[in-house]
Amino acid sequence: MPELHYRDALKLAQREYRACVAAGKDPCLPVLDDIIPTERTATGINLGLVSIPAELIVGTKTRGRTNAFARNFMPLLAENSEFAQKWERLCQSHLAEGIRDPIKVYEYMNRYYVQEGNKRVSVLRFFGAVSIPGEVIRILPKDADSEEARLYQEYLAFNRLSGVNYVELSKRGGYQKLQAHVGKGANEPWDDEDRRRFSSAYHAFKQAYESVGGDRPAIPAADAMLAYLEIYGYDALCAGAPAELRKAISRMWEEVELKREDSPIELKAEPAKEKKAALLSKVVTAVKPMKVAFIYDKNPRNSAWAYGHEQGRLRAGEALQGRVETGVYGDAIVNGETQTIERAIADGHRVLFTTSPRMLPASLQAAVAHPEVTVFNCALNQSHRYIRTYYPRIYEVKYIIGAIAGAMAEGGDIGYVCDYPIYGQVAGINAFALGVQLVNPRAKVVLEWSSVDGIRAAKRKLEDRGIRLISSQDSARLADGSFGVNGLTLSEEGRSVMLAAPLWKWDVYYEEILRRLLDRTMKEEYAASSKALNYYWGMAAGVVDVQCAPELPEGVRKLAEFLRQGIRRELCDPFRLPIRNQSGEAVAGEGDALLLEQIMEMDWLVDNVVGTIPVYDALKRYSRATVDVMGVGPSTKDKAAD
């Protein structure tokens, strides 16, 4: 019978009303005139006819009809009321020929408030309408500096490019990431086919996500979709069948829940204490060694980075002989990261070290697919629950080398060549510059990037300026057989002399991690946290150090050793305040120093650095894959065209 529709709608309204009262919320519709001054609606922007997401229509423009509806837009008035009769007639009209007249609404902060057509919204939502056509006037927020307003501005920029208004992300930066995931440049508009493909993929994902999450999913569907895209990519989203999507979402559920965290990363600044019980196990040969795979993006024979990790593997393996068994997989970029990782797992390895940020997406996908495998990726500032990342605090050493450079500079500028504008490297630049400033306040650090024009061109630019003292990414074989990367060289009389170099002590890093895997310390550490674990150890843990050349004057060597001992004993902090950026502004910290999280995420340069962080489009193509994972500031793809 026709009247049953209103009766059912009334029950939904009463249920919502009781739930709101129990939760301490206003059970009736919000009123826009109560949220912003009435006169501001006269300054709105007319958007014309828009297909409005039904779930984002949340209230009314005025108080006239607010008490007639519960918060879910279902009718509250009695069944024998005139209102109920009109609602029923509209319902029957919709079933017979459809509701065609658009409603009139105001949009404020991506929420819609009805001026005309409240009953139309109620009837259409009762029948499960996904979208409702409406004439929209947009009201912009007055306080543009609030966090909520900044997020809304990012939405507006995305909406202008895509025409998509049904995707709502909860954290800043998300819309830029989404734009990049669908294969679009920072300011590249979408066409009709882009919108059609995305709409189909998003709504299929949303349906699968709500099926897995039940009535109360962990986070909004759009945030969950972004987590999915970071693991599987856009093509997989578009091609995924409902059953495949549900299975993938179930597997990555911890990654979904991690998106709820305001601070999803837990930094581990030093190794957890090794269990005393593990001391006995050091002298007892394990019956079945733990199988550990080391996966290199390039070949250790021609890559200093891979060579350093290979030396670390060999020495850690020797220290833990009989307890671990290591395997090597090189040239993963050439052979395919995913295929190489899968081969290592198929060979029985249950711990994987993927030693380049470029391999993070494939590492994450493998970790989700193989929960029995523990995956470590050599990267920094990555908020992924299923893998753990590790990286040394190389900035501590760069501070010492900067002080050496400042002491050795006779006057003028000091050069610095950096490779990638990524997390950790910017901190290294700044620490070096602060070390220079410590002993030579007038000296400037001139910055060039090998990822823009190559290492030779970068050094040539510095040399053309008459700069002879340069910290560059060139590698030098040191006395112990390791490579010193980003060493400080002095060019004189046609030759370069290495004065000092950081020592990346991967053997210590790997041995310490493996010991804590063997005694299950890291398993307990992982279970005790709900966040992404980032290991960011430094000189105090012995994973980085500095080596000084005999050519250094005795006084400079003493200075370096003084700083070295201060940092190792945690008495000296390279980022002790005050610090000023290139704009002359004082950098804010907590107490008298920057937090470790601030250091890790640096996307600014200190005031004695001459140079900038390059934009994404200026980078060489081979550099972009690394920057896509760990890029900072203007170097990231989503900011390249700003």
C-alpha positions as MATLAB code, in Angstrom:
seq = 'MPELHYRDALKLAQREYRACVAAGKDPCLPVLDDIIPTERTATGINLGLVSIPAELIVGTKTRGRTNAFARNFMPLLAENSEFAQKWERLCQSHLAEGIRDPIKVYEYMNRYYVQEGNKRVSVLRFFGAVSIPGEVIRILPKDADSEEARLYQEYLAFNRLSGVNYVELSKRGGYQKLQAHVGKGANEPWDDEDRRRFSSAYHAFKQAYESVGGDRPAIPAADAMLAYLEIYGYDALCAGAPAELRKAISRMWEEVELKREDSPIELKAEPAKEKKAALLSKVVTAVKPMKVAFIYDKNPRNSAWAYGHEQGRLRAGEALQGRVETGVYGDAIVNGETQTIERAIADGHRVLFTTSPRMLPASLQAAVAHPEVTVFNCALNQSHRYIRTYYPRIYEVKYIIGAIAGAMAEGGDIGYVCDYPIYGQVAGINAFALGVQLVNPRAKVVLEWSSVDGIRAAKRKLEDRGIRLISSQDSARLADGSFGVNGLTLSEEGRSVMLAAPLWKWDVYYEEILRRLLDRTMKEEYAASSKALNYYWGMAAGVVDVQCAPELPEGVRKLAEFLRQGIRRELCDPFRLPIRNQSGEAVAGEGDALLLEQIMEMDWLVDNVVGTIPVYDALKRYSRATVDVMGVGPSTKDKAAD';
ca = [
       0.000    0.000    0.000;
       1.269    3.523   -0.768;
       1.126    4.728    2.847;
       3.645    2.054    3.855;
       6.440    4.081    2.285;
       5.901    6.958    4.657;
       5.524    4.586    7.601;
       8.844    2.934    6.777;
      10.516    6.303    6.292;
       9.104    7.484    9.635;
      10.581    4.446   11.390;
      13.985    5.252    9.893;
      13.629    8.827   11.111;
      12.651    7.775   14.633;
      15.543    5.334   14.838;
      17.990    8.043   13.735;
      16.439   10.526   16.170;
      16.906    8.161   19.138;
      20.473    7.334   18.109;
      21.400   11.024   17.906;
      19.870   11.806   21.278;
      21.722    8.883   22.847;
      24.972   10.142   21.326;
      24.369   13.697   22.540;
      23.912   15.106   19.009;
      21.196   17.371   17.652;
      18.685   14.905   16.138;
      17.363   17.370   13.554;
      18.903   18.802   10.397;
      21.697   21.371   10.678;
      20.785   24.882    9.518;
      23.239   26.862    7.376;
      21.981   30.179    8.759;
      23.096   29.007   12.202;
      26.576   28.170   10.887;
      27.430   31.311    8.915;
      25.886   34.819    8.909;
      22.902   35.116    6.579;
      24.400   38.040    4.682;
      27.319   35.894    3.486;
      25.011   33.802    1.324;
      24.555   36.851   -0.920;
      28.243   36.656   -1.876;
      28.099   33.053   -3.049;
      29.378   31.679   -6.354;
      26.736   30.246   -8.674;
      27.913   26.824   -9.885;
      24.813   26.152  -11.963;
      23.300   22.676  -12.266;
      25.381   20.043  -10.451;
      24.935   16.343   -9.743;
      25.158   16.418   -5.943;
      26.243   13.353   -3.915;
      23.159   12.519   -1.853;
      25.165   11.640    1.253;
      26.684   15.143    1.291;
      23.274   16.871    1.482;
      23.203   17.328    5.243;
      20.860   20.184    6.165;
      18.595   23.078    5.283;
      19.294   26.716    4.502;
      16.762   28.079    7.025;
      14.986   26.802   10.117;
      11.612   26.511    8.369;
      11.550   22.728    7.900;
      14.419   21.510   10.040;
      12.184   19.869   12.680;
      10.225   17.976   10.030;
      13.201   15.722    9.314;
      15.597   13.652   11.335;
      19.296   14.063   10.725;
      19.176   11.413    7.958;
      16.534   13.465    6.076;
      13.783   10.958    6.854;
      10.370   12.509    7.824;
       9.462   12.934   11.497;
       5.911   14.310   11.364;
       2.873   12.142   12.115;
       1.388    9.822    9.493;
      -1.939   11.713    9.496;
      -0.320   15.110    8.901;
      -0.663   17.168    5.732;
       3.114   16.931    5.410;
       2.878   13.114    5.317;
       0.265   13.253    2.558;
       2.436   15.550    0.426;
       5.448   13.312    1.023;
       3.431   10.276   -0.122;
       2.175   12.038   -3.261;
       5.734   13.005   -4.139;
       6.786    9.413   -3.502;
       4.137    8.077   -5.899;
       5.109   10.678   -8.498;
       8.726    9.581   -8.268;
       7.773    5.922   -8.730;
       5.568    6.752  -11.709;
       7.741    9.164  -13.663;
      10.724   10.201  -11.555;
      11.527   13.492   -9.827;
      12.901   15.790  -12.499;
      12.952   19.277  -11.001;
      16.358   20.128   -9.528;
      16.591   21.215   -5.941;
      18.222   24.500   -4.892;
      21.053   24.316   -2.380;
      23.961   26.187   -0.842;
      27.323   24.433   -0.615;
      29.628   25.281    2.289;
      32.818   23.324    3.023;
      31.677   20.508    0.720;
      28.349   20.100    2.534;
      25.015   20.978    0.931;
      22.100   22.787    2.601;
      18.698   22.773    0.920;
      16.858   26.004    0.165;
      14.121   24.442   -1.986;
      13.329   20.736   -2.260;
      13.649   19.210    1.210;
      10.912   16.641    0.527;
      12.480   15.758   -2.822;
      15.759   15.033   -1.032;
      13.930   12.973    1.588;
      12.076   10.829   -0.973;
      15.122   10.316   -3.191;
      17.313    9.333   -0.229;
      14.603    6.943    0.979;
      14.865    5.146   -2.355;
      18.639    5.067   -2.224;
      19.532    7.780   -4.744;
      23.311    8.166   -5.072;
      23.121   11.676   -6.492;
      20.508   14.418   -6.809;
      20.515   17.210   -9.436;
      20.567   20.684   -7.955;
      21.253   24.361   -8.589;
      24.240   25.101   -6.344;
      25.584   28.307   -4.829;
      28.984   27.916   -3.180;
      29.928   29.857   -0.045;
      33.687   30.059    0.542;
      35.042   29.929    4.110;
      36.020   33.252    5.644;
      38.939   31.860    7.662;
      41.217   30.543    4.931;
      44.037   29.733    7.379;
      42.313   27.024    9.391;
      43.311   23.400    8.830;
      39.775   22.592    7.704;
      39.787   25.452    5.191;
      43.178   24.418    3.787;
      41.895   20.897    3.213;
      38.814   22.355    1.528;
      41.000   24.472   -0.765;
      42.841   21.301   -1.811;
      39.480   19.702   -2.560;
      38.450   22.708   -4.681;
      41.675   22.503   -6.695;
      41.073   18.794   -7.294;
      37.422   19.405   -8.144;
      38.337   22.052  -10.738;
      40.639   19.589  -12.523;
      38.587   16.425  -12.200;
      34.972   17.533  -11.950;
      34.648   14.920   -9.172;
      32.697   16.041   -6.109;
      31.828   12.719   -4.457;
      35.308   11.849   -3.158;
      36.158   13.315    0.238;
      39.585   12.798    1.781;
      40.279   13.612    5.409;
      43.950   14.649    5.344;
      45.857   17.335    3.502;
      47.945   16.185    0.569;
      45.507   13.394   -0.243;
      43.938   15.033   -3.272;
      47.340   15.699   -4.840;
      48.274   12.059   -4.262;
      45.011   10.927   -5.830;
      45.623   13.134   -8.858;
      49.051   11.530   -9.265;
      47.749    7.972   -8.744;
      45.308    8.320  -11.634;
      48.250    9.287  -13.835;
      47.621   13.012  -14.048;
      50.054   15.890  -13.695;
      49.628   18.416  -10.921;
      47.528   20.775  -13.048;
      46.293   18.365  -15.729;
      42.505   18.366  -16.264;
      40.442   15.209  -16.645;
      38.363   14.379  -19.704;
      35.010   12.588  -19.815;
      36.646    9.168  -20.177;
      38.854    9.833  -17.116;
      35.769   10.716  -15.089;
      33.801    7.717  -16.318;
      36.618    5.291  -15.544;
      37.259    6.760  -12.107;
      33.589    6.842  -11.151;
      33.162    3.180  -12.003;
      36.325    2.201  -10.092;
      35.541    4.317   -7.025;
      31.975    3.128   -6.575;
      33.027   -0.501   -7.053;
      35.714   -0.023   -4.402;
      33.327    1.745   -2.043;
      30.812   -1.080   -2.300;
      33.508   -3.690   -1.652;
      34.962   -1.669    1.223;
      31.621   -1.230    2.962;
      30.970   -4.929    2.484;
      34.219   -5.794    4.264;
      33.935   -3.089    6.931;
      30.274   -3.515    7.763;
      28.112   -0.629    8.909;
      31.012    1.204   10.543;
      34.096    1.063    8.299;
      37.368    2.141    9.894;
      37.765    5.285    7.761;
      35.903    6.974    4.888;
      35.914    5.013    1.644;
      38.030    7.597   -0.196;
      40.816    7.387    2.408;
      40.718    3.603    2.195;
      40.903    3.794   -1.589;
      44.024    5.955   -1.332;
      45.615    3.282    0.860;
      44.674    0.675   -1.757;
      46.200    2.769   -4.552;
      49.481    3.103   -2.650;
      49.771   -0.692   -2.594;
      48.205   -1.944   -5.821;
      47.950    1.075   -8.137;
      45.194    2.546  -10.266;
      45.139   -0.072  -13.014;
      44.495   -2.802  -10.444;
      41.673   -0.724   -8.951;
      40.006   -0.260  -12.333;
      40.385   -3.930  -13.288;
      39.441   -5.410   -9.915;
      36.380   -7.624   -9.767;
      34.210   -7.283   -6.621;
      35.526  -10.510   -5.075;
      39.143   -9.519   -5.790;
      38.613   -6.077   -4.274;
      37.072   -7.531   -1.107;
      39.953   -9.978   -0.749;
      42.577   -7.252   -1.233;
      40.832   -4.926    1.240;
      40.652   -7.678    3.851;
      44.378   -8.359    3.464;
      45.330   -4.698    3.841;
      42.953   -3.899    6.701;
      45.720   -2.860    9.114;
      46.891   -0.386    6.473;
      43.344    0.980    6.344;
      43.154    1.352   10.118;
      46.530    3.115   10.150;
      44.968    5.938    8.112;
      42.946    6.886   11.203;
      46.087    7.939   13.032;
      46.976   11.625   13.085;
      50.603   10.564   13.516;
      50.811    7.175   11.779;
      54.587    6.754   12.119;
      56.419    5.596   15.221;
      60.094    6.497   15.009;
      62.584    4.154   16.632;
      65.629    6.319   17.308;
      67.743    3.540   18.826;
      67.757   -0.264   18.977;
      65.561   -1.895   21.580;
      67.535   -3.569   24.331;
      68.547   -7.080   23.409;
      67.027   -9.764   25.618;
      69.353  -11.304   28.190;
      68.120  -14.732   27.184;
      69.621  -14.102   23.768;
      73.152  -14.207   25.222;
      72.974  -17.990   25.554;
      71.674  -18.375   22.018;
      74.809  -16.661   20.702;
      76.876  -19.713   21.561;
      74.297  -22.284   20.514;
      74.079  -23.132   16.827;
      70.498  -22.929   15.606;
      69.090  -26.114   14.128;
      67.436  -24.217   11.301;
      68.985  -20.862   10.360;
      66.725  -17.947    9.562;
      66.692  -17.359    5.802;
      67.243  -13.700    4.930;
      67.224  -12.195    1.427;
      68.991   -8.987    0.440;
      67.500   -7.436   -2.672;
      69.440   -4.729   -4.514;
      68.063   -2.348   -7.110;
      71.367   -2.495   -9.027;
      74.440   -4.718   -9.130;
      76.928   -4.362   -6.243;
      79.774   -4.569   -8.783;
      78.888   -1.209  -10.314;
      76.783    0.540   -7.672;
      78.407    2.051   -4.582;
      75.048    2.019   -2.795;
      74.437   -1.682   -3.470;
      78.101   -2.483   -2.721;
      77.807   -0.923    0.735;
      74.750   -3.031    1.544;
      76.464   -6.160    0.200;
      79.448   -5.592    2.477;
      77.006   -5.163    5.340;
      75.293   -8.446    4.448;
      78.597  -10.341    4.348;
      79.843   -9.048    7.689;
      76.509   -9.453    9.453;
      76.307  -12.987    8.077;
      79.760  -13.769    9.447;
      78.838  -12.383   12.881;
      75.672  -14.519   12.954;
      77.080  -17.567   11.214;
      74.945  -20.637   11.797;
      71.973  -18.561   12.921;
      71.137  -16.823    9.658;
      71.457  -17.836    6.022;
      71.514  -14.985    3.525;
      70.669  -14.852   -0.153;
      71.423  -12.135   -2.712;
      69.184  -10.835   -5.489;
      70.674   -8.047   -7.593;
      69.511   -5.900  -10.507;
      65.914   -5.853   -9.276;
      65.092   -2.777  -11.361;
      66.208   -4.510  -14.546;
      64.646   -7.860  -13.653;
      61.461   -6.403  -12.172;
      61.083   -5.541   -8.492;
      57.914   -7.576   -7.987;
      59.274  -10.638   -9.782;
      62.580  -10.472   -7.879;
      60.864  -10.200   -4.498;
      58.479  -13.061   -5.330;
      61.434  -15.219   -6.371;
      63.167  -14.551   -3.041;
      60.015  -15.564   -1.172;
      59.589  -18.670   -3.330;
      63.174  -19.614   -2.431;
      62.144  -19.835    1.216;
      63.361  -16.507    2.602;
      61.171  -15.227    5.402;
      62.991  -11.941    6.049;
      63.587   -9.511    3.185;
      65.719   -6.383    3.040;
      64.861   -4.334   -0.038;
      67.671   -1.812   -0.070;
      66.270    1.056   -2.153;
      63.250    3.355   -1.772;
      62.433    2.598   -5.409;
      61.416   -0.890   -4.332;
      58.999    0.275   -1.634;
      55.759   -0.154   -3.669;
      56.678   -3.719   -4.671;
      57.850   -4.435   -1.106;
      54.559   -3.237    0.338;
      52.508   -5.288   -2.091;
      54.544   -8.418   -1.283;
      54.230   -7.836    2.471;
      50.435   -7.604    2.215;
      50.262  -10.738    0.049;
      52.680  -12.707    2.276;
      51.992  -11.985    5.954;
      54.373  -14.807    6.880;
      57.295  -12.719    5.534;
      58.908   -9.793    7.387;
      59.864   -7.020    4.960;
      62.268   -4.142    5.609;
      62.702   -1.360    3.077;
      65.567    1.116    3.165;
      63.533    4.311    3.185;
      62.354    6.994    5.571;
      59.089    8.585    6.689;
      56.831    5.873    5.268;
      53.453    5.315    6.914;
      52.853    1.681    5.990;
      51.904   -0.869    8.619;
      52.886   -4.032    6.743;
      56.534   -3.179    6.195;
      59.205   -1.628    8.370;
      61.618    0.974    7.080;
      65.169    1.717    8.161;
      67.609    4.509    7.431;
      70.593    6.009    9.295;
      70.657    9.505   10.735;
      73.373   10.524    8.307;
      72.775   14.185    9.140;
      74.743   13.683   12.369;
      77.870   12.862   10.383;
      77.173   15.601    7.840;
      77.198   18.128   10.692;
      80.725   17.053   11.639;
      81.891   17.155    8.020;
      80.332   20.605    7.656;
      82.343   21.805   10.635;
      85.483   20.346    9.015;
      84.647   22.163    5.778;
      84.091   25.434    7.612;
      87.431   25.087    9.387;
      89.257   24.246    6.142;
      87.657   26.984    4.032;
      90.124   29.814    3.528;
      87.282   32.063    2.464;
      84.458   32.167   -0.009;
      81.936   29.455   -0.686;
      81.768   25.723   -0.011;
      80.081   23.400   -2.496;
      77.554   20.659   -1.807;
      76.229   18.178   -4.372;
      73.149   16.225   -3.320;
      71.564   13.416   -5.283;
      67.832   13.133   -4.532;
      65.567   15.709   -2.846;
      64.146   13.150   -0.437;
      63.517   12.677    3.276;
      66.794   12.533    5.155;
      68.882   14.156    2.430;
      67.540   17.659    3.084;
      68.379   17.196    6.750;
      71.901   16.260    5.629;
      72.250   19.474    3.621;
      71.040   21.579    6.531;
      73.195   19.801    9.093;
      76.264   20.291    6.879;
      75.436   23.992    6.512;
      74.960   24.370   10.267;
      78.300   22.655   10.846;
      79.907   25.174    8.472;
      78.135   27.996   10.292;
      79.399   26.737   13.649;
      83.033   27.500   12.829;
      82.721   29.904    9.894;
      79.624   32.151   10.189;
      80.373   34.078    6.984;
      80.744   31.061    4.684;
      77.962   30.063    2.279;
      77.095   26.560    1.106;
      76.317   26.489   -2.621;
      73.932   23.631   -3.418;
      73.678   21.685   -6.677;
      71.726   18.510   -7.542;
      73.085   15.531   -9.473;
      69.506   14.372  -10.084;
      68.971   17.435  -12.291;
      71.989   17.527  -14.636;
      74.184   14.684  -13.390;
      77.082   14.557  -10.943;
      79.724   15.853  -13.356;
      77.660   18.836  -14.441;
      76.815   19.673  -10.834;
      80.469   19.647   -9.788;
      81.485   21.617  -12.860;
      79.013   24.381  -11.948;
      80.644   24.651   -8.534;
      84.181   24.568   -9.905;
      83.284   27.268  -12.450;
      82.466   29.482   -9.469;
      85.964   28.896   -8.118;
      84.800   26.558   -5.363;
      87.489   24.022   -4.412;
      86.000   22.510   -1.274;
      83.057   20.295   -2.205;
      80.967   17.695   -0.420;
      79.688   15.454   -3.196;
      78.141   12.053   -3.693;
      81.299   10.696   -5.317;
      82.402    7.489   -3.635;
      85.914    6.773   -2.431;
      87.215    3.389   -1.329;
      88.414    3.784    2.236;
      91.029    1.903    4.192;
      88.601   -0.679    5.565;
      87.280   -1.530    2.086;
      84.003    0.347    2.461;
      82.801    3.268    0.418;
      82.705    6.802    1.741;
      79.717    8.443    0.104;
      79.162   12.223    0.147;
      82.742   12.784    1.196;
      84.413   16.188    1.484;
      87.094   16.777   -1.174;
      89.579   19.576   -1.696;
      90.687   20.220   -5.266;
      94.158   21.669   -5.672;
      96.818   21.502   -8.355;
      94.630   19.347  -10.599;
      93.889   16.633   -8.051;
      91.198   15.972   -5.451;
      92.023   14.966   -1.893;
      89.364   13.298    0.268;
      89.423   15.052    3.644;
      86.540   13.279    5.381;
      83.690   10.921    4.565;
      80.653    9.394    6.235;
      80.813    5.690    6.949;
      77.494    3.943    6.343;
      77.939    0.937    8.632;
      75.310   -1.353    7.179;
      76.934   -4.378    8.817;
      76.104   -2.955   12.256;
      72.567   -2.030   11.180;
      71.846   -5.474    9.743;
      73.437   -7.384   12.606;
      71.485   -5.415   15.209;
      68.192   -5.900   13.350;
      68.794   -9.611   12.804;
      69.697  -10.197   16.449;
      66.406   -8.642   17.481;
      64.534  -10.732   14.984;
      66.190  -13.868   16.330;
      65.310  -13.101   19.944;
      61.802  -11.931   18.895;
      62.309   -8.434   20.327;
      61.185   -6.869   17.068;
      58.143   -9.125   16.835;
      57.021   -7.953   20.266;
      57.827   -4.358   19.320;
      55.636   -4.661   16.220;
      52.770   -6.299   18.123;
      52.849   -3.590   20.800;
      52.392   -0.787   18.254;
      49.504    0.075   15.959;
      51.640    2.393   13.845;
      54.176    2.136   11.032;
      57.619    1.439   12.464;
      60.459    3.542   11.043;
      63.937    2.696   12.357;
      66.038    5.864   12.308;
      69.230    4.981   14.166;
      72.305    7.174   14.348;
      75.863    7.463   15.632;
      74.921    6.372   19.154;
      73.809    3.035   17.694;
      77.024    2.739   15.686;
      75.311    2.560   12.284;
      77.047    5.689   10.928;
      80.399    7.256   11.660;
      82.921    9.677   10.203;
      86.405    8.975    8.861;
      88.974   11.753    8.680;
      91.935   11.732    6.316;
      95.517   12.080    7.634;
      95.808   15.278    5.590;
      93.545   17.126    8.017;
      95.352   19.451   10.456;
      95.543   18.145   14.011;
      93.297   20.896   15.371;
      90.557   20.115   12.857;
      90.800   16.406   13.672;
      90.373   17.233   17.366;
      87.325   19.362   16.547;
      85.806   16.501   14.558;
      86.450   14.023   17.370;
      84.999   16.418   19.947;
      81.764   16.698   17.932;
      81.757   12.974   17.234;
      81.905   12.073   20.913;
      79.300   14.708   21.739;
      76.822   13.279   19.241;
      77.528    9.654   20.198;
      76.894   10.487   23.855;
      73.821   12.546   22.869;
      75.366   15.706   24.336;
      75.531   17.537   21.015;
      72.517   18.121   18.754;
      73.177   19.452   15.233;
      69.704   21.008   15.164;
      69.883   22.939   18.396;
      67.920   26.174   18.123;
      67.945   28.990   17.112;
      67.973   28.143   13.397;
      66.826   30.387   10.564;
      65.607   29.334    7.139;
      66.428   31.007    3.824;
      63.638   33.538    4.353;
      65.259   34.634    7.597;
      62.441   33.185    9.685;
      63.210   31.458   12.974;
      62.425   27.753   12.783;
      60.172   26.605   15.604;
      60.888   23.466   17.579;
      60.015   21.992   20.939;
      62.260   23.217   23.701;
      65.746   24.020   22.475;
      65.962   21.626   19.525;
      63.974   20.291   16.606;
      61.995   17.101   17.047;
      63.234   14.035   15.193;
      60.019   14.084   13.152;
      60.729   17.679   12.081;
      64.248   16.725   11.041;
      63.051   13.748    9.046;
      60.406   15.757    7.167;
      62.498   18.852    6.367;
      61.505   20.545    3.121;
      63.298   23.854    3.732;
      66.917   25.035    3.732;
      68.876   27.000    6.348;
      69.886   30.601    5.779;
      73.517   30.030    4.724;
      72.567   27.691    1.862;
      72.587   29.163   -1.658;
      70.263   27.081   -3.833;
      66.808   25.543   -3.857;
      65.051   22.193   -3.765;
      64.321   21.336   -7.425;
      60.808   20.844   -8.765;
      59.780   17.409   -9.982;
      59.824   18.264  -13.681;
      63.477   19.362  -13.443;
      64.619   15.924  -12.259;
      66.084   13.259  -14.510;
      63.659   10.452  -15.264;
      65.648    7.809  -13.354;
      65.539   10.048  -10.270;
      61.780   10.408  -10.249;
      61.069    6.829   -9.178;
      62.920    7.431   -5.893;
      61.407   10.880   -5.426;
      57.928    9.431   -6.013;
      58.396    7.452   -2.794;
      60.400    9.825   -0.579;
      60.287   13.239   -2.256;
      59.970   16.441   -0.207;
      58.657   19.925   -0.848;
      58.500   21.150   -4.452;
      60.289   18.027   -5.696;
      57.174   15.907   -5.236;
      55.085   15.183   -8.285;
      51.914   16.697   -6.881;
      53.611   20.079   -6.361;
      55.717   20.190   -9.522;
      53.553   22.709  -11.347;
      52.677   24.963   -8.402;
];
